[in-house]
Amino acid sequence: MRIAIFTNNFSPRVSGVAVAVNFQESAMRALGHQTMVVAPDYGFEQGNDNGDILRVTSLSFPNLRFSIPLEFMDWTAIEEKVTSFNPDLIHAHHPFKLGKSALDLADQLEVPLVYTYHTLYEFFTHYFLMDTEPVRKQVREYVVNFANCCDQVITPTEPIRQHLIEMGVNTRTASIPTGIDFSRFDNIPAERIEQWRQKLNLARFDKILFCAGRISREKNLGLILHALRALSDSGRNYGLVIAGKGPARRPLQKEVAGLKLEDRVVWTGFVSQEELPELYLLSDLFLFPSPSDTQGIVLYEAQAAGKPIVAVESMASQAIVTDGKNGRFAKNDAADFAEKIKEVLDHPERFNAPFDREAFSKESLGRRYEELYLELASSGRSRKRKQLGTIFFPFFNP
């Protein structure tokens, strides 16, 4: 098959969506299918592009490793390249910017359009000082209208699929998780983990709590800081390692200072995908306070590393955490979060349920995509174009 993939996030950017798109694209190529990716030009570190990739003129912020695709400037090139590629179907990973281009071309070429819903966009309206219910409603309506223009909508988890149906999505839906490259977690020398322990000065703590991902407001990291304060006040000698970067780091560092936790919170900054497994392995417990994720890839990585999880119950955490088996759900409350951390660390033998790696392997998930794509290609473009409406939220690409 010939599959055209449109995404506002792709390598070399590191994000949950970029990881998911890279995994899907490489899984299809591994099965012998041809892919073409239409993605932003980041202006840095793009010399190792594999496969057929069209980089679109973008407003780039190299220091933030972030770009906004200016697809309207390259529309003719996009149209010519995709038409020449002659796809059997088009897969969009966003409902705006390059996702809108994908919709236009699916209609023009009369090929099926697939959309993966990665993001609860209403959680991101605060980036534009428009965090009001009317704006959130507008965002939800736009996403539903876009989804209903598609022949197939994919969600990373079953709770998110049900959420879309409740929102009003009436096209075909399926849940297919993002896969994990488990080889990253295998055969890591003990000395590399010990090097991290020494580098971060972690020997002074009895237990290590770990959190990884984008450091932003919607990730709710303040919850675990207050939980750590409660744990320290109760006499627990725990350290917290936070891996990642993002716009909320500076205000969170001020919050750490206000809570007098500077000696207990360790910021690593950006950590490469190759090194990140070493931090999972040196930790005792993974923390996930976010209520906004559709799928927490970090949760699957924590399980791949054999680590239990304490998480706020959300549509992302429900997909991987079985309460009492491989971790605990906590309320969005620092005292309760702290109590759940104590429970898991005091009784680790209760929270070591095995993790089914095969269910998230590249071959397994690639076959699921292949089966779905073949069925769609045989049916052709079937959804009628709807009026999407206007939206003032197209410039952030979570």
VMD Tcl script that draws the C-alpha trace (Angstrom):
set ca {
  {0.00 0.00 0.00}
  {0.91 3.65 -0.41}
  {0.18 5.70 2.72}
  {0.50 9.50 2.96}
  {0.93 10.72 6.56}
  {0.29 14.35 7.55}
  {1.50 15.55 10.94}
  {2.24 18.86 12.66}
  {4.72 17.02 14.93}
  {7.52 14.80 13.69}
  {11.20 14.10 14.30}
  {13.51 15.68 15.28}
  {10.91 17.12 17.70}
  {10.48 14.89 20.74}
  {6.86 14.65 21.89}
  {4.24 11.98 22.40}
  {2.69 12.68 19.00}
  {6.05 12.70 17.22}
  {6.97 9.38 18.82}
  {3.61 7.90 17.81}
  {3.89 9.07 14.20}
  {7.47 7.84 13.87}
  {6.45 4.47 15.28}
  {3.45 4.10 12.96}
  {5.39 5.16 9.86}
  {8.32 2.84 10.55}
  {5.95 -0.06 11.40}
  {4.28 0.25 7.99}
  {7.58 0.45 6.15}
  {8.79 -2.63 8.06}
  {5.79 -4.51 6.62}
  {6.76 -3.51 3.08}
  {4.35 -0.61 2.56}
  {5.38 2.72 1.05}
  {4.95 5.85 3.11}
  {5.24 9.56 2.50}
  {5.29 11.98 5.43}
  {4.30 15.63 5.20}
  {5.73 17.39 8.25}
  {7.13 20.73 9.46}
  {10.64 21.93 8.73}
  {12.30 22.39 12.13}
  {15.44 24.02 10.82}
  {17.77 21.71 12.73}
  {18.97 18.09 12.85}
  {16.99 16.88 9.86}
  {19.80 15.31 7.88}
  {18.82 11.78 8.91}
  {15.31 11.72 7.44}
  {14.40 8.19 6.37}
  {11.90 7.42 3.65}
  {9.94 9.90 1.56}
  {9.47 13.08 3.63}
  {8.22 16.47 2.49}
  {9.30 19.21 4.87}
  {6.89 22.14 4.75}
  {7.94 25.76 5.16}
  {7.45 26.55 8.85}
  {7.87 29.23 11.45}
  {10.66 27.61 13.43}
  {11.79 28.08 17.01}
  {14.98 25.97 17.17}
  {15.68 26.79 20.81}
  {12.27 25.35 21.70}
  {12.59 22.51 19.17}
  {9.23 23.57 17.82}
  {7.78 24.69 14.48}
  {4.45 25.94 13.16}
  {3.85 24.64 9.61}
  {2.88 27.36 7.13}
  {1.17 24.92 4.81}
  {-0.54 27.62 2.75}
  {2.85 28.77 1.49}
  {3.67 25.31 0.11}
  {0.20 24.18 -0.97}
  {1.17 23.72 -4.63}
  {4.24 21.66 -3.69}
  {2.23 19.57 -1.23}
  {-0.50 18.96 -3.81}
  {1.96 17.98 -6.54}
  {4.05 15.73 -4.29}
  {1.09 13.86 -2.81}
  {-0.66 13.52 -6.16}
  {2.52 12.11 -7.66}
  {2.84 9.69 -4.74}
  {-0.69 8.46 -5.57}
  {-1.66 7.26 -2.07}
  {-4.16 4.50 -1.37}
  {-5.17 6.45 1.72}
  {-4.19 9.50 3.76}
  {-3.61 9.51 7.53}
  {-3.81 12.81 9.44}
  {-2.54 13.19 12.99}
  {-4.03 16.64 13.65}
  {-7.34 18.26 12.73}
  {-5.84 21.63 11.71}
  {-2.85 23.01 9.79}
  {-1.45 20.00 7.90}
  {-4.48 17.96 8.98}
  {-6.70 20.37 7.05}
  {-4.42 19.90 4.02}
  {-4.86 16.14 4.40}
  {-8.64 16.55 4.34}
  {-8.50 18.71 1.23}
  {-6.35 16.17 -0.60}
  {-8.44 13.18 0.50}
  {-11.46 14.87 -1.08}
  {-9.52 15.86 -4.18}
  {-7.96 12.43 -4.74}
  {-11.04 10.54 -3.49}
  {-9.06 8.32 -1.13}
  {-9.99 7.38 2.45}
  {-8.95 9.71 5.25}
  {-7.85 8.35 8.66}
  {-7.43 10.63 11.66}
  {-5.68 9.76 14.92}
  {-6.98 11.77 17.84}
  {-3.95 12.36 20.04}
  {-4.83 15.40 22.09}
  {-7.58 16.73 24.36}
  {-7.22 20.15 22.77}
  {-9.52 21.94 25.21}
  {-6.80 21.50 27.86}
  {-4.48 23.76 25.84}
  {-6.59 26.89 25.34}
  {-4.71 28.65 28.17}
  {-1.74 29.06 25.82}
  {-3.72 31.77 24.02}
  {-5.24 33.50 27.03}
  {-8.59 32.13 25.92}
  {-9.19 29.54 28.61}
  {-12.96 30.00 28.70}
  {-15.80 27.54 28.24}
  {-17.03 29.18 24.97}
  {-13.56 28.71 23.46}
  {-13.27 25.15 24.75}
  {-16.70 24.43 23.25}
  {-15.58 25.84 19.91}
  {-12.49 23.65 19.98}
  {-14.55 20.52 20.74}
  {-17.03 21.28 17.94}
  {-14.23 21.82 15.43}
  {-12.56 18.52 16.35}
  {-15.86 16.61 16.13}
  {-16.65 18.14 12.74}
  {-13.20 17.23 11.45}
  {-13.48 13.68 12.79}
  {-16.84 13.26 11.07}
  {-15.22 14.21 7.75}
  {-12.93 11.20 8.11}
  {-13.56 7.61 7.07}
  {-11.88 6.27 10.21}
  {-10.88 7.78 13.54}
  {-8.25 6.06 15.68}
  {-7.71 6.73 19.35}
  {-4.79 5.50 21.46}
  {-7.04 4.08 24.18}
  {-10.57 2.75 24.60}
  {-11.60 5.43 27.15}
  {-10.68 8.12 24.61}
  {-12.68 6.34 21.90}
  {-15.74 6.36 24.14}
  {-15.08 10.03 24.93}
  {-15.16 10.94 21.22}
  {-18.42 9.07 20.69}
  {-19.94 10.95 23.63}
  {-18.72 14.22 22.07}
  {-20.62 13.43 18.88}
  {-18.21 11.58 16.59}
  {-20.31 9.27 14.41}
  {-17.80 7.89 11.93}
  {-15.99 4.55 12.35}
  {-13.72 4.45 15.38}
  {-11.07 2.07 16.69}
  {-8.48 2.16 19.48}
  {-4.89 1.29 18.60}
  {-2.18 2.18 21.15}
  {1.16 3.69 20.34}
  {3.83 1.03 20.35}
  {7.09 1.03 22.24}
  {10.59 0.19 21.05}
  {11.31 -2.26 23.85}
  {14.86 -2.89 22.69}
  {15.76 0.43 24.34}
  {15.10 -1.17 27.73}
  {17.13 -4.32 27.22}
  {20.74 -5.08 28.06}
  {21.51 -1.76 29.73}
  {24.78 -2.12 31.68}
  {24.47 -1.57 35.42}
  {27.38 0.85 35.33}
  {25.42 3.27 33.10}
  {22.61 3.38 35.65}
  {25.14 3.90 38.42}
  {26.71 6.76 36.45}
  {23.33 8.52 36.43}
  {22.93 7.87 40.15}
  {26.27 9.51 40.85}
  {25.77 12.34 38.37}
  {22.44 13.31 39.94}
  {23.67 12.67 43.51}
  {20.82 10.29 44.28}
  {22.53 8.06 46.84}
  {21.36 10.43 49.59}
  {17.74 9.30 49.10}
  {16.08 6.10 50.29}
  {13.75 5.96 47.28}
  {13.64 7.66 43.89}
  {10.39 8.96 42.39}
  {10.48 9.63 38.65}
  {8.44 11.76 36.28}
  {9.18 12.31 32.58}
  {7.63 14.39 29.83}
  {6.91 17.92 28.73}
  {7.02 20.36 31.63}
  {3.86 22.35 31.05}
  {0.85 23.60 32.95}
  {-1.56 20.93 31.73}
  {0.74 18.16 33.06}
  {-0.22 19.13 36.64}
  {3.27 18.68 38.07}
  {2.50 20.92 41.03}
  {0.49 18.02 42.46}
  {3.54 15.81 42.91}
  {5.56 18.66 44.38}
  {2.98 19.13 47.12}
  {2.80 15.36 47.59}
  {6.59 15.29 48.03}
  {6.32 18.03 50.65}
  {3.78 15.92 52.53}
  {6.02 12.86 52.27}
  {9.01 14.79 53.58}
  {6.96 16.17 56.47}
  {6.03 12.60 57.40}
  {9.70 11.60 57.59}
  {10.12 9.95 54.18}
  {13.52 10.45 52.60}
  {12.45 10.43 48.96}
  {13.97 12.22 45.99}
  {12.09 13.29 42.86}
  {13.74 13.23 39.42}
  {11.97 15.20 36.70}
  {13.16 14.59 33.12}
  {12.12 16.94 30.34}
  {11.80 20.57 29.45}
  {8.97 22.98 28.78}
  {7.46 26.39 29.50}
  {6.38 25.61 33.07}
  {9.82 24.74 34.41}
  {10.64 28.20 35.75}
  {7.34 28.70 37.67}
  {7.63 25.16 39.00}
  {11.15 25.84 40.21}
  {9.77 28.83 42.11}
  {7.13 26.54 43.60}
  {9.87 24.09 44.62}
  {11.69 26.93 46.38}
  {8.51 28.02 48.12}
  {7.96 24.48 49.36}
  {11.61 24.26 50.47}
  {12.22 21.19 48.32}
  {15.31 22.34 46.44}
  {17.36 19.53 48.00}
  {14.82 16.87 46.99}
  {13.89 17.77 43.39}
  {16.39 16.99 40.63}
  {15.85 18.50 37.17}
  {17.65 16.65 34.37}
  {16.52 18.82 31.46}
  {16.09 17.17 28.07}
  {17.08 13.49 28.01}
  {17.40 11.59 24.73}
  {15.18 8.63 23.92}
  {18.26 6.42 24.05}
  {19.21 7.49 27.59}
  {15.72 7.79 29.07}
  {15.34 4.05 29.89}
  {18.31 4.35 32.24}
  {16.40 6.87 34.36}
  {13.35 4.62 34.52}
  {15.53 1.75 35.66}
  {17.24 3.68 38.46}
  {13.89 4.81 39.91}
  {11.59 3.00 42.33}
  {8.25 4.46 41.26}
  {6.85 6.38 38.29}
  {4.45 9.29 38.85}
  {1.81 10.50 36.38}
  {-0.24 13.47 37.62}
  {-1.61 14.58 34.23}
  {-5.38 14.60 33.62}
  {-4.99 15.91 30.04}
  {-3.20 13.16 28.09}
  {-5.04 10.87 25.69}
  {-2.27 8.33 26.09}
  {0.73 8.49 28.35}
  {3.52 6.82 26.41}
  {5.64 7.29 29.53}
  {3.26 4.94 31.35}
  {4.04 2.16 28.88}
  {7.74 2.92 29.19}
  {7.53 2.71 32.98}
  {5.89 -0.70 32.68}
  {8.49 -1.80 30.13}
  {11.10 -0.94 32.77}
  {9.18 -2.93 35.37}
  {8.24 0.07 37.50}
  {4.92 0.50 39.34}
  {2.90 3.68 38.79}
  {0.95 6.15 40.89}
  {-1.32 8.22 38.67}
  {-4.27 10.55 38.72}
  {-7.14 8.54 37.26}
  {-7.64 9.76 33.70}
  {-8.45 8.44 30.26}
  {-4.72 7.89 29.68}
  {-3.89 6.17 32.96}
  {-7.01 3.97 32.85}
  {-5.61 2.30 29.74}
  {-2.48 0.98 31.44}
  {-2.85 1.12 35.23}
  {-4.81 -1.64 36.93}
  {-5.43 -0.29 40.39}
  {-3.87 -2.57 42.99}
  {-2.02 -4.67 40.40}
  {0.67 -2.53 38.77}
  {0.10 0.69 40.68}
  {-2.49 2.89 42.32}
  {-4.87 5.60 41.20}
  {-4.83 8.72 43.33}
  {-7.17 11.65 43.62}
  {-6.07 15.02 42.27}
  {-5.11 15.82 45.84}
  {-1.60 16.02 47.28}
  {-2.39 14.20 50.52}
  {-4.02 11.28 48.71}
  {-1.25 11.17 46.10}
  {1.32 11.00 48.91}
  {-0.56 8.18 50.65}
  {-0.68 6.14 47.43}
  {3.06 6.65 46.95}
  {3.69 5.36 50.48}
  {1.47 2.33 49.90}
  {3.22 1.26 46.70}
  {6.75 1.82 48.02}
  {5.98 0.09 51.32}
  {4.56 -2.98 49.56}
  {6.21 -3.24 46.11}
  {5.50 -6.97 45.91}
  {1.78 -6.21 45.54}
  {2.25 -4.06 42.44}
  {4.37 -6.14 40.06}
  {1.77 -7.50 37.62}
  {3.47 -8.60 34.36}
  {3.36 -6.33 31.32}
  {2.46 -7.75 27.89}
  {5.18 -6.33 25.68}
  {3.94 -8.17 22.59}
  {0.65 -6.27 22.60}
  {2.60 -3.05 21.97}
  {5.29 -4.34 19.61}
  {5.95 -2.80 16.21}
  {4.94 -5.95 14.34}
  {1.75 -6.49 16.33}
  {0.49 -2.93 15.96}
  {1.71 -2.68 12.38}
  {-0.49 -5.66 11.47}
  {-3.49 -3.97 13.09}
  {-2.92 -0.84 11.01}
  {-2.39 -2.94 7.90}
  {-5.70 -4.78 8.33}
  {-7.58 -1.55 8.91}
  {-5.92 0.24 5.98}
  {-6.65 -2.58 3.55}
  {-10.31 -2.56 4.49}
  {-10.55 1.22 4.10}
  {-8.73 1.23 0.75}
  {-11.15 -1.36 -0.62}
  {-14.12 0.80 0.44}
  {-12.82 4.14 -0.83}
  {-13.71 7.65 0.31}
  {-17.16 7.49 1.87}
  {-17.61 10.48 4.22}
  {-19.18 13.68 2.99}
  {-17.35 16.94 3.57}
  {-18.82 19.03 6.39}
  {-18.46 22.68 7.27}
  {-15.62 22.77 9.79}
  {-16.25 26.30 10.97}
  {-13.60 28.73 12.12}
  {-11.23 28.28 15.02}
  {-8.58 30.53 16.54}
  {-6.55 27.64 17.90}
  {-4.42 26.41 15.00}
  {-0.96 27.51 16.09}
  {-0.08 25.17 18.91}
  {0.81 21.62 17.93}
  {0.62 19.40 21.02}
}
mol new
graphics top color blue
foreach p $ca { graphics top sphere $p radius 0.5 }
foreach p [lrange $ca 0 end-1] q [lrange $ca 1 end] { graphics top cylinder $p $q radius 0.2 }
display resetview
